[in-house]
């Protein structure tokens, strides 16, 4: 949850401003088509011929996401660590940005892991992301609150996945408190709260509550669309569930929400 989202769009730039080449674009499409091995062969070429460290980090981040499309937490973490290494090398030149990006990449790895079901590794990397992000020199109160919100958000989702209602509710309250303490960032982050309460309700078995909460979140997000599909499926409405899965399947993004949504919705529609 960066202001606005810790996502890597289809042809996004790394924060350093590196435009993907033709091989990168082809690799993204191959991942979307479910051809991960072919995608990673092209991405490895991009890594091998990268013109500079920023370009290499961009390709490594895309490689992490490619593994995310296959639900491979360990390999995604491996490549996100390499991207973090790039930002470590930028700490002296870009102190205001480098630590934030290190936290972003750690959280991105964690997001892939929680969505793949590796809750322990996800927990480790969400905490690591917060630790890294908070090292930003002269960090603002809003940015501190953002990292607190992210961590509580993650801990609530993890607790819900483990069936631990008291801990999930405790962390939801902590997330609300952190969000309320923000000033400038709060409007950008507000839609992530109903995503959280909807997610927690869904995984704790209350699909009826999950639906109206998720409908207040970013319903253009393919991950939210999948959650709504899951909720309607649990409510016994296969038609509405498929409607949301069809919408999720249309994503052309190459980011953590799409890494879960594209293969998940493909299976649901087949």
Secondary structure by P-SEA (a helix, b strand, c coil): cccccccccccccccccccccaaaaaaaaaaaacaaaaaaaaaaaaaaacccaaaaaaaaaaaaaaaaaaccaaaaaaaaaaaaaaaaaacccccccaaaaaaaaaaaaaaaaaaacaaaaaaaaaaaaaaaaaccccccaaaaaaaaaaaaaaaaaaaaaaccaaaaaaaaaaaaaaaaaccccccccaaaaaaaaaaaaaaaccaaaaaaaaaacccccaaaaaaaaaaaaaaccaaaaaaaaaaaaacccccaaaaacaaaaaaaac
